[in-house]
Amino acid sequence: MSWNGQPARLLVLDPGPAKLKERDRKYVKNLETSLQVWTAPDGTPLESLFQMKLSGRAMLVISFEQSAIDKLVYARQGDRLVVASREKVESGSGGGEKGETTTSYTLQLLR
């Protein structure tokens, strides 16, 4: 297996059930999370991808859905591991409304 042309290993992890506040638990009917981590042969993280989807209903007539994707790409800077870039995509719908937000960050390393 490879990641961006270099040898890599893909770890698929189950983050387990998300912690919801007690008042939110009665509205959320379905919640799925996943975490994937690409690592170099020496175990150094290259990229991680966290995904979350939830859906539910409030007051019997208002249904809603939300999703989030958080992708981080790592790089070595000397003897440190840094987050070189991050992209976060959040979307949701409910009550007749719909929206999506994408936020991207890129670290420029200065030598």
Secondary structure, 3 states (H helix, E strand, C coil): CEECCEECEEEEECCCCCCCCHHHHCCEEEEEEEEEEEECCCCCEEEEEEEEEEEEEECCCEEEEEEEEEEEEEEEECCEEEEEEEEEEEEEEECCEEEEEEEEEECCCCC
